[in-house]
Structures are given as structure tokens and as C-alpha cells.
Amino acid sequence: MNEFNEYVREVFSAAGDIVIKSMMGGYLVYLNGKLIGDICGNELFLKRTLTSDRLLVDSELRYPYEGSKILMYVFDRFEDTTLVPELLNGMYTELPEKKPAKAR
């Protein structure tokens, strides 16, 4: 795990349990078990929800990798200690529950 991932985990941990998992050359970011975004090439991308659209209105929308969904590119908002918990807690309530694994 690299320095940027550790920094994201440290900052986001104010909102809950942050897990960052390696996946196909990038990383998936989970908050309390829900997927909230991706880290690709030391860049953070968050899923779009009503809260992220409202609080990150000036964020660029991008595809982090070929074949992905469009996500919000987040680049300089980490130092805002009031924004991060509000953003992540709002996103958490708006994102669907994790789907149960299919039985084999």
C-alpha cells in the first residue's frame, strides 16, 4: 500500500472504518463495508450521490479507468475537516447495502 492510500485512509477514518483493497491495478475504497470510490494512479475518485454532488459541486467528472462508471475526481479537499465526515456520512446513507455473495 502506498503513501497516498495511507493518507486517504487516515483522513477518511474520521467517518468510520476505511478499508482499501487492491483491484486490477488500482484500489477500491470502502467505508464501513460500502464501496465509496476508487484510487487510481494516486488520484481519488468518489461515487456520485446526492451528498457528493452537493458538497463537491466543483469536482471534475472522470472515468478513472477504461470501462468504469463516471466518478467524481477529488483532488484537494482533504484538509477540510468538517467537509470529510459530512461528505462520507451522507454518501454512506445514500449508497446501497452490499449485495450478499451468490451461493455456489
C-alpha positions as CSV (number, residue, x, y, z in Angstrom):
1,M,0.0,0.0,0.0
2,N,1.4,3.4,-0.9
3,E,1.7,6.7,0.9
4,F,-1.3,8.3,-0.8
5,N,-3.6,5.3,0.1
6,E,-2.5,5.6,3.8
7,Y,-3.2,9.3,3.7
8,V,-6.7,8.7,2.3
9,R,-7.3,6.1,5.0
10,E,-6.1,8.3,7.8
11,V,-8.2,11.3,6.7
12,F,-11.3,9.3,5.9
13,S,-11.1,7.3,9.1
14,A,-12.8,10.2,10.9
15,A,-16.0,9.0,9.3
16,G,-15.7,5.3,10.1
17,D,-13.8,2.1,9.2
18,I,-11.9,2.6,6.0
19,V,-10.6,-0.4,4.0
20,I,-8.6,0.0,0.8
21,K,-8.3,-3.2,-1.3
22,S,-6.1,-3.7,-4.3
23,M,-8.1,-4.4,-7.5
24,M,-6.9,-4.6,-11.1
25,G,-4.0,-2.1,-10.9
26,G,-6.0,0.3,-8.7
27,Y,-7.6,0.3,-5.3
28,L,-11.2,0.2,-4.0
29,V,-12.1,2.4,-1.0
30,Y,-14.7,1.1,1.4
31,L,-16.4,2.9,4.3
32,N,-18.0,0.6,6.9
33,G,-18.2,-2.1,4.2
34,K,-19.7,0.0,1.4
35,L,-17.8,0.8,-1.7
36,I,-17.4,4.6,-1.9
37,G,-14.8,5.1,-4.5
38,D,-11.5,4.2,-6.3
39,I,-7.9,5.2,-6.1
40,C,-6.2,5.0,-9.5
41,G,-2.7,6.4,-10.0
42,N,-2.6,8.3,-6.7
43,E,-5.9,10.0,-7.6
44,L,-9.1,9.7,-5.6
45,F,-12.5,9.2,-7.3
46,L,-15.7,9.0,-5.3
47,K,-19.1,7.7,-6.3
48,R,-21.8,10.2,-7.2
49,T,-24.6,10.5,-4.6
50,L,-26.9,13.4,-3.7
51,T,-24.4,14.4,-1.0
52,S,-21.3,14.2,-3.1
53,D,-23.0,16.1,-5.9
54,R,-23.9,18.9,-3.4
55,L,-20.7,19.1,-1.5
56,L,-18.3,18.5,-4.4
57,V,-20.2,20.5,-7.0
58,D,-16.9,21.9,-8.5
59,S,-15.3,18.4,-8.9
60,E,-14.5,17.2,-12.3
61,L,-16.3,14.1,-13.5
62,R,-14.0,11.5,-15.0
63,Y,-13.6,7.8,-15.9
64,P,-10.8,6.5,-13.6
65,Y,-10.1,3.6,-16.0
66,E,-11.4,2.3,-19.2
67,G,-14.8,0.6,-18.8
68,S,-15.5,2.3,-15.4
69,K,-18.5,4.4,-14.4
70,I,-18.0,8.1,-14.3
71,L,-16.9,9.2,-10.9
72,M,-16.0,12.5,-9.1
73,Y,-12.3,13.3,-9.1
74,V,-11.4,14.6,-5.7
75,F,-8.0,16.4,-5.5
76,D,-7.7,19.0,-2.8
77,R,-10.5,18.7,-0.2
78,F,-8.8,16.5,2.3
79,E,-7.7,19.3,4.7
80,D,-11.4,20.4,5.2
81,T,-12.0,18.5,8.5
82,T,-15.7,19.5,8.6
83,L,-16.4,18.5,5.0
84,V,-14.9,15.0,5.0
85,P,-17.2,13.5,7.7
86,E,-20.3,15.2,6.4
87,L,-19.5,14.0,2.8
88,L,-18.7,10.4,3.8
89,N,-21.6,10.0,6.3
90,G,-24.0,11.4,3.7
91,M,-22.7,9.2,1.0
92,Y,-22.8,6.1,3.3
93,T,-26.5,6.6,4.0
94,E,-27.3,7.1,0.3
95,L,-25.3,4.2,-1.1
96,P,-27.0,0.7,-1.4
97,E,-26.2,-2.0,1.0
98,K,-23.5,-4.5,-0.1
99,K,-25.1,-7.3,-2.1
100,P,-24.8,-10.7,-0.5
101,A,-22.5,-13.2,-2.2
102,K,-24.1,-15.6,-4.5
103,A,-24.3,-19.2,-3.3
104,R,-22.3,-21.7,-5.5
